[in-house]
Amino acid sequence: MSADRNKILLHGVEVEVNGTLLFLRVTCVINDNAEMEGHLRHEFAKQPPALFDKGVMRKNTKSDLARVLKSKVSVHCPSQPSS
């Protein structure tokens, strides 16, 4: 990885992050296997790989999003008073 991809903005200051060192420090604070899942739940990436491809946000299909939203929400239309 190039060094420019390992920088984050922290309190308005750009800071270089060593991913290997960060991983080693996280694993040092784990006391037992039960804690491992909680500490390693998130990916150590500046941008989540599931959402981005080569630094550009992946294209989505809006109809897929609409289908998921419609499956999770029930529509209830209250009756309108007649004029």
Phi, psi and omega per residue, in radians:
M1 nan 2.543 3.108
S2 -1.410 2.725 -3.075
A3 -1.135 -0.538 -3.110
D4 -1.201 -0.354 3.102
R5 -1.477 -0.187 -3.108
N6 -1.773 0.482 -3.136
K7 -1.985 2.468 3.072
I8 -2.246 2.800 3.094
L9 -1.694 2.049 -3.079
L10 -2.204 1.939 -3.106
H11 0.935 0.715 3.091
G12 1.419 0.030 -3.130
V13 -2.038 2.314 3.102
E14 -1.379 2.180 -3.059
V15 -2.154 2.366 3.082
E16 -1.446 2.352 -3.092
V17 -2.037 2.267 3.049
N18 -1.639 1.881 -3.074
G19 -1.059 -0.656 3.127
T20 -1.153 -0.779 3.130
L21 -1.118 -0.721 3.097
L22 -1.053 -0.809 3.111
F23 -1.045 -0.779 3.139
L24 -1.099 -0.687 3.121
R25 -1.167 -0.692 3.112
V26 -1.127 -0.761 -3.129
T27 -1.180 -0.416 3.113
C28 -1.256 -0.478 -3.106
V29 -1.523 -0.109 3.127
I30 -1.374 2.121 -3.112
N31 -1.505 -0.625 3.128
D32 -2.627 3.051 -3.078
N33 -1.074 -0.504 -3.126
A34 -1.121 -0.540 -3.139
E35 -1.444 -0.292 -3.020
M36 -1.071 -0.768 -3.094
E37 -1.053 -0.769 -3.140
G38 -1.115 -0.689 -3.122
H39 -1.323 -0.531 -3.076
L40 -1.851 0.320 -3.116
R41 -1.159 -0.614 -3.055
H42 -1.764 2.625 3.113
E43 -1.358 2.526 3.076
F44 -1.572 1.294 -3.121
A45 -2.453 2.543 3.117
K46 -1.140 -0.692 3.100
Q47 -2.191 2.335 -3.128
P48 -1.093 2.126 -3.113
P49 -1.014 -0.454 3.137
A50 -1.192 -0.425 -3.109
L51 -1.800 -0.350 -3.045
F52 -2.172 2.591 3.084
D53 -2.327 2.006 -3.128
K54 0.985 0.705 3.091
G55 1.431 -0.045 -3.132
V56 -2.014 2.374 -3.139
M57 -1.090 2.336 -3.135
R58 -1.102 2.557 3.087
K59 -1.351 2.518 3.129
N60 -2.027 2.941 3.049
T61 -1.876 1.996 -3.063
K62 -1.062 -0.547 3.131
S63 -1.160 -0.554 3.075
D64 -1.135 -0.762 3.114
L65 -1.098 -0.776 3.133
A66 -1.065 -0.719 -3.140
R67 -1.110 -0.749 3.124
V68 -1.127 -0.794 -3.137
L69 -1.091 -0.745 3.136
K70 -1.138 -0.539 3.139
S71 -1.308 -0.354 -3.089
K72 -1.710 -0.247 -3.020
V73 -2.121 2.348 3.022
S74 -1.753 2.357 -3.089
V75 -1.634 2.247 3.103
H76 -2.248 1.996 -3.137
C77 -1.822 1.962 3.094
P78 -1.172 2.595 -3.135
S79 -1.203 2.414 -3.135
Q80 -1.469 2.434 3.062
P81 -1.180 2.416 -3.141
S82 -1.360 2.560 -3.130
S83 -1.660 nan nan
